[in-house]
Amino acid sequence: MKRSEVTIVTLFVLAMLGMGAFVFRYYNNLAGAWAAWQAPKSPAGSVAPSSTAPVPGQPVSPAAPASDLPLTVPSGFSLRFVAKNIPGARVLAFVDSETLLVSQTSAGKVVVLKIKDGQESSRSEITKKIKRPHGVAIDPDDAGIVYIAGEDGIYRGSISSVDSFEKIISLPTGGRHYTRTIAFGPDKKLYVSIGSSCDTCIEEDPRRAAVYVLNKDGSDAKQFAKGLRNSVFFAWNPATGDLVGSDMGRDFLGDNLPPDEVNIIKSGANYGWPICYGKNIHDTEFDKNTYIRNPCLAPFETPSWIDLPAHSAPLGVAFVPTNSNWPEQYQGNLLVAYHGSWNSTTPTGYKIVRVAFDDEGEPGEVQDFISGWLQPDKTLLGRPVDLKFAPDGSLYVSDDKTGVLYRVTFGPEQAADELKVTEPPADSIIASPVLIKGVAPGPWFFEANFPIEVTSASGEALGGGFATAQTDWMTTANVPFIATINFKKSPTNSGFIIFKNDNPSGLPEKAKEFKFPIKFK
């Protein structure tokens, strides 16, 4: 055989081998492509179910692991990680929809996170010289100016310059409670909360156990309210304009006393510490004086607004926006983060609760919203701190024990590039076989189908199959898909439809894997 003939034969064999590898690699996809050309009436093929563990950054439904942790959220809500490795993450402050400031008090710094599609995309540091930085606030007239409350004072500087921060006012230092929290009110005044120096004592410095208000330049500082032992976090109620703050009760009165509190903080009011707590209860363990009448009764003292379980250590407070996509029954509710007890016989707290209000604005029952940081065997998985709603209506939560941020949304967490499910509805009750419809962005190239799996809430695979394109998939537009999946009985009442990664091009590259919450009959 001539050399040229050998070369031709060799090239032919190599071409056949390459084509065989291509066919083997894309067999399922080509089968789907043929089905799409033939305008299929049913989805292509099926796959053997495989075990699917919870994926970090994916949404969850009740009783399912959230963000690698067995946290429980209400039906229809999703919880996922935003960022990790932020030791001692405390106060959150949004500059805009893509820029979030986070104080790391124990690490002595404040960082700037850039957020894209609900995930951290980059990180930088804006200060290194402030002692125990805690409170963070954005100038209401200039988003480039940041205020940071350290233990010894309030500092002002540029978000773009590490060395620009200067102290505008000094604050008392030392003592038991050293975190300082600040926020701008509707009046554009700066409010700062300063905790007590002790568990129970008579303070010599009137700035202690109080909230002060001052101008943006630090001038004209005045006491706004007092008798607040450690009102670390506060927020304004958009429905009433009231300043609402959490407050921690004293220690060493047993597991059940005194209650921790949420207060409507009014100008000139006294909330009783150190001689009173809760609903005008006199602390006779500390105050041994004899009175003609109860010294805690109005008008001398102001009672708490909401009593919380003792030693829950309430921190972050936030009101659910009325213009969000959260269910109507949640809008306007108050959320409170329980940091958790440190010396109770039985640990308490370590969760986020919500309080709804009646038509008269009176608070109702305190209900769990997110729980699971404290496990039944007393294992501690985290401690929620601050609660802040982002401009997009999602809730961000800081955790200073694990150094992470969470993001809470309502409804199925869609992939960033708009893969959408139109049937079944989110969190609906399904039976086998389940019909699944939706749209996914193109171009799909050779991938005219992609795998779907049904799992229990615990991650057990119950069944699977393929979603198949119903129109031309060689387009950059959204392509409708359909699938019918048979699945076995679930050991849990809830679970997921999981849209899975396939090959490196087309749909899997765009859609990624995400979980769609459902319930079972």
Secondary structure, DSSP 8 states (H G I E B T S, - for coil): --HHHHHHHHHHHHHHHHHHHHHHHTHHHHHHHHHHHT--SS-------------TT----TTS-BTTB--B--TTEEEEEEE---TTEEEEEEEETTEEEEEETTTTEEEEEEEETTEEEEEEEEESSSSS--EEEE-TT-TTEEEEEETTEEEEEETT-GGG-EEEEE----SS---EEEEE-TTS-EEEEE--SSSS---SSTTTTEEEEE-TTS-S-EEEEE--S----EEE-TTT--EEEEE---SSS-SS-S-EEEEEE-TT-B--TTTEETTTEE-TTT-----SS-TTSTTTS---SEEE-TT--EEEEEE--TTSSS-TTTTT-EEEEE---SS-SS----EEEEEEE-TTS-EEEEEEEEB-SB-TT--B---EEEEEE-TTS-EEEEETTTTEEEEEEES----TT--EEEES-TT-EE-SSEEEEEEEES--TT-SEEEEEEEETT--EEEEEEEEESS--SSSSEEEEEEEE-----SSSEEEEEE---SSSSHHHHH--EEEEEEE-
